[in-house]
Amino acid sequence: EKDIPYRILGGQSFFEKREVKDVLAYLSLFLNPSDDVSLLRLINQPPRGIGNMTISTATEFSIQKNCSIFEVLRNKEYLGTLSARALSAVRAFRDQVESYADAVGSQSLNYAAMTSGLLDEIGFMDYVRRQCRTSEEAMAREQTVNDLLESMKLHRERSSASGVLRDFMDSVALRQEKED
């Protein structure tokens, strides 16, 4: 953050941690709902009742129609092929993404608070804890998410006039490049 040169020896890069990738995928998807890579990464993380078959048919449909998977999740023809349960889960996910996508364009958005609220809303930390084998691993992964949220707060406080989510994501991309 203070442009002090460093080198990571062994260990995993902060940005390579699964929980960080997942949170950043959500933010990336909110900035660009056509980001199929992010969408596929998190459509069922945490699980929300969208099965592999639903995801597979959405992907195939997007290839046939030459559009993003998110556009497929809004397509009446595709939605008509789903069971009532899958349809409900897809609509809930789609509506959530659209709601956050509308919010991220605001200059006044506190994106750290928004992200924290999202993680609470979807039960992300409970999901992360369930994936861990030990309580130490769970605490470490939870701390990683908290560190990411704290870096978002600091970035927003230090940013010049804009302080928008896009600026934060750009700075993350630059930091990831430096680590590679």
PyMOL commands that set and color helices and strands:
alter all, ss='L'
color gray80, all
select helices_A, chain A and resi 14-16+18-31+36-42+52-65+69-72+76-79+84-103+111-122+124-130+135-158+165-179
alter helices_A, ss='H'
color red, helices_A
deselect
rebuild
show_as cartoon
